[in-house]
Amino acid sequence: MPLVGGNQGYYVAESEGEIAQAIDSLEGRIMNMTERKMALRRAANEVDYVDEDDDYDVL
């Protein structure tokens, strides 16, 4: 009984299509957040808030 989330909250998925949509949505959100995270790190490096020798895990 897969539980998925959407704009209206959480619900039990009733089909493989609903699960696939939820996965696609999560993957898109992950990519957007990763891009914003990398942009923030670049900006921080420009003003020297972040030590450039740190080893960042960027997915």
Secondary structure, DSSP 8 states (H G I E B T S, - for coil): --EEEETTEEEE--SHHHHHHHHHHHHHHHHHHHHHHHHHHHHHHHTT-S-TTS-----
